[in-house]
């Protein structure tokens, strides 16, 4: 979502991963303990009233605000008006959103795909979804209109205008445009692009049916879990009855899954089962990616299958909830918001999830 995490993280990746996942590394920034380039950070002004979280918002302000508001809406918790107004104030003149506007008197910058700056699809999509859930339909529609204007000819979206399509940005944009009527052609084109990133039936077992960040990459948890949310139309999140078993996948004559959503669900459930309850972190061998795991839970519930894998992941997530939501110095609003989505999907208790009152902890992060 933002600038890559630096050369050290790239060097640890297998060559086959490195090219496509350099950009994917930005998706972890919102949940990392600190942004990547400290020299470019800004100190939040005292006027940041309504912003969730005390961490530097340079790379994830809109992102974390949106996830926090989505979580509160999912659990029918009234968000303080100041938090919604903070998000509205961040919107650019053309309807888009940048990661964070430090000075609202300065117009949003032009997109720069090399520097990963300017209005971006990830922030814009999530802001649109959050604003819709809180009754701000006009602002949400302006954001969605911007997304439709910059959709690439192949049907996908890149992180910023001018960058190549990737599955995470495409999935988020698809979730946003699917939330309103009148965008059927864009939805169909985006779905086709996303489906083409699913590893085919003939792929190695560990890769089969996972979603690649970009063509030529191997599947990863971030792309696959976010892609499943789009393919299952998981938003708005709600609790649904699930079959315990993973879905059976049928392949066509071209070795492609007949039901893409079922195939992607199977990759997530298989991975969670193999890892004992989590999706692995592609950047840290041996570590769990609790964000992808949490989103994978929501996606599996939306698929109405894989109840056993869902419960296994839910148990693991509860046991590691504190490590997920806190960066060692402060709580992460985006993680707390995501956990609220999980509790809604699974019918869990948001006031006691792994010993955490998620709603209270999230509201306590709001800046005065």
N, C-alpha and C positions, 0 to 999 in steps of 0.2 A: 503493500500500500504506500509506502514512503521510500525514502532512499535506502538502498541496500545496506546490510549490516557491516560491510567492510571486507577487505581481502582475507582476513584471518578466517572468517566463517566460510568463505568460498573454497579455501585451500583444503578444508577437511572433507569436502564433498567429492564423491566419485565424479569422474569427468562427465559421465552420462547425465548426472544430475546438475552439474554446475551451471551450464548455460541457461537452462530454463528456470532454475530455481534462484538465480541471482535476484531476479525481479520478485519472485515469490517470497523471498526473505522479508520483504517489506510487510507482508501480512502478519508477521509475528511482532512487529514493532509495538502495536497497540497493547500487547500483553507482556512486553519485555520490561525489565526494570529501569531501563533508561534509553532514550533515543540514540540513534547511531552516531550522529555528528554533533558533539557537544559544542563545537565552536559556533554552530549556526543556531543554537537554541536561543529562545527569548525567555525572559523572566515574566511570568504572568503578572499583569497589572493588578492593582488593588481593585479595579473596577470589574473583575471577572466574576461578579456575582451571578450565581446560577449555574456555573460550570461544575460538572461532576469531576471530582478528583483534584488533588493538589499537585500532581506531577506536571512537568512542562507539557503544554498542549501542542507544541509546534507541529508534531507529526501525527497526532491522533485526536485532537480536540473534538472535531465533529464526529469522528468515528465513535469515540467512547461516549459522547453525549447521546448519540443515536441509539447505541446498544442499551444504555441505561434507560432511556425513555421507552424503548421497545419492551424491555423487561418489566417495567412498571405497568405498562398498558396491558401486557399479557396476563398479569396477575391482578388486574382491576384495581391497581393502586393509583390514586390521584397524584400526578406529578405536580410539584409546586410550579406555579405559572412562570416564575423567573427562569426555570430551567428550559422551558419551551421558548421563552423570549430570547434566551441566550442563543439557542440554535437558529431561530429565525433571523437574528441579527447577523449571523455568519453567511447568509445566502448572498451570492453574487448577483449583479444586475441582470445577468442572462438566465438566472434560475439555478445555476450550478453551485457547487460548494467546493472550496479548497479544504485542505486538512485543518487549517486554522488561520484566521485573520487576526493578526495582532493589533492592527490599526484599522478600524472600520471606516475611517475617512479615506483610506487608500483603496482605489479600485482593485479588484482581483487581478492578478497577473495573467499574462498569456500563458498557455500551456507550454511546458518545456519537457518533452519526453526523455531527454538526456539526463536532466537533473531531477526528474520525477516531481516537478513542481507545477503549480497552476491548478485550475479546476480538475478534479479527478472523479472518475466514475464510482469508486468505492464510497467515498464520503457522500457524494450526491445521492447514490442509491439508498444508502442507509438512512440518510436524513429524510428522504422522501417517505420511506416506510414509517419512520418514527413520527413524522409530522402528520401523516394520514391517521395514524392510530390516536393522535391527540387532537383531532378535529381541525387541523390546519390544511384543508384540502387544496386551497388555492396555491399556497407555497409549494406543496407537494407536487401538484400538477405542473408547476413551472419547472421544477427539478426534473420531472419525468419527460417533459417536452424537450429539455436540453439533452437528455440521454438519447431520445429518439433521433434528434438531429445529428448526433455524432456517431451513431451506430455505423460500423464498418460495412462495406458492401458484402462481405462474406457472412454477415449476421452477428459477429462478435463485437466485443468492446475491449480496448486496452485500458490501462490504468489512467493515462491522460491522453487527450486527443493527439494523434500523431504517433502513438506507440502501437505495436502490433497487438492483436487480440490475445487475450489469455482467459483461461477458464474461470478464474476467481472473479475477475471484473465482469465477465459475461454473465456468470451466475447471479451476481449481485444486481446487475442491471436488469436482468430478466425478472428477478423477484420484484423489482420496483415497477416495471412496466406492466407486469401481470396483475398488479394490485388495482389497476384502473381499467376501465373499458376503453375500446377504441384503438388498441394497439395490436390487434391480432396478427397482422403481417410481420411486425417486428418480433412478436413472441415466437412465431413459427420459425423465422430465420435464425433467431438466437438459439432456440432449442436445437435446430439442426446442427448449428456450429458446435454447441456443447456436446451433443451426442457423438459427433465425430471424434471427440477427444477421449472417448471411452476405449480403453484397451480391449482388443477383440478376444473372441473365444479361444483363439490359437496362441495367445500370449502366455508367458510363464505363469504358473499358478499364483505367485505372489503379486503379479501385476494385473492379472485378468479381471476386467470390469472396473478397474480404478480409473480415475479421470486424470489426464495429463494436464499440466499447467499450460503448455503449448505443444504443438505438434513436434514429435521427436523426443519428448521428455518421457520419463517413467512416471507412473502415477504417484501421487503424494496425498497425505491426509487432508491438507488444507483445501486443495482443489476439489478432492472427492467429496468431502463433507459439505462444502459450500455448494457444489454442483448438485448434490442430492436434495438440498433444500429447494433449489429451483425446480428440479425435475418432479418433485413430489408436491409442489405448490404448498410448502409448509407454512407460509405466512397468510393470514395471522395464525400464530401457533395455538393449537388446542389439543386437548387430550383425546386420543382415539384408541379404540380397541385394536389389539395386535394379536396376530397368530404367533405362537412361540417359535416356530421354525423359520429358518431363512428361506427366502423365495427360491424357487427352482427357476433356472435360466434356460431358455430355449434359444438356439442360434439359427440364423437363416443360412441360405446358400452361400452368402459372402462371409460367413463366420462372424456376423455381428449379432448382438443380442436383440431379440424381437421386442422385448420390453426393457428399454434402457434404465428406467428407474429401479426395476427389480434387480437388474444386473449390478448397478452401482450400490444398492443396498447390500447385496451379497458380498461385495468387496469389503465394505465397512464392517459388516458383521463377522466375516471370516477373519479380518485383521484383528478385530477386538478379541475374538475368541483365541486366536493364536498368541496374542500378546498378554493374555490374562486380564483383560478389562480396559485396554486403552489403545489409542492409535499412536504409533511412534512418532517422535519428533524427527523430521528429516535432516535437521541441522545439528542435532546432538545425539550421537549413537547411544542407544541404551536408555534414553530418556523418553518419557511420555509427553505427548502433546495434548494437554487437557482441553485446550480450546477446540481443536478438531474433534476430540472425543465428545465434548459437550454438544457441538453442532451435529455430530454423527448421531447422537441419541435423539435429538429433535427430528432429524431426517428419517431415522428408522421408525419412530413413532408415526410420522406422516405416511410412511410406506405401508403401515398396518401389518408389518411382518417383523420377524427377527426379535421377538419378545425376550427370548433367553439372552441373546447378546446385549439387548438394551438393559436388562437387569444387571448383567455382569458389569457393563460399563458404568451404570448408575451407581452401583456399590463402590466401584473403584474411584469414581469421581467424588462421591461423598467422603471417602477416606482421605482424599487429597485436596479437598475443597479449600482449606486454608492456604496451602501452597499455591493454588491456582489464583486465588483472589487477591493475594497480598504479595507485593514485590520485595518485601523485606523491610520496607520503610513506610509504605502506605497501601491502602486498598486500591485495587484496579476497578474502576467503574464498569468498563466494558466486560470484564470477567463476571462481575456481580450481575450485570444485566443479562448476560448469557445464561448464568445459572438460574435466573428467574424464568427464562424461556424453558429451561430444562424442567423446572418444577411444574410449570404449567403443562407441558407435554406429558409428563409422567405421573401427574397427580401427587407429587411429593409436597412435603410441608416446607414452604418458603421461610417459615420462622425458625426452623430447626433442620437445616440441611448440613449434615456433617458437623453439627454443633453450632452452626452459624445462622443468625437471623439475617438472611440476605437482604430483605427489604430495608431493615433498619440500618444495616451497614452501608447500603448504597445511599440512602438519604443522608446519612452522616457525612458523606464525602462532598456534599454540595458546598461550594465556596460562598461566603457571605458577600 
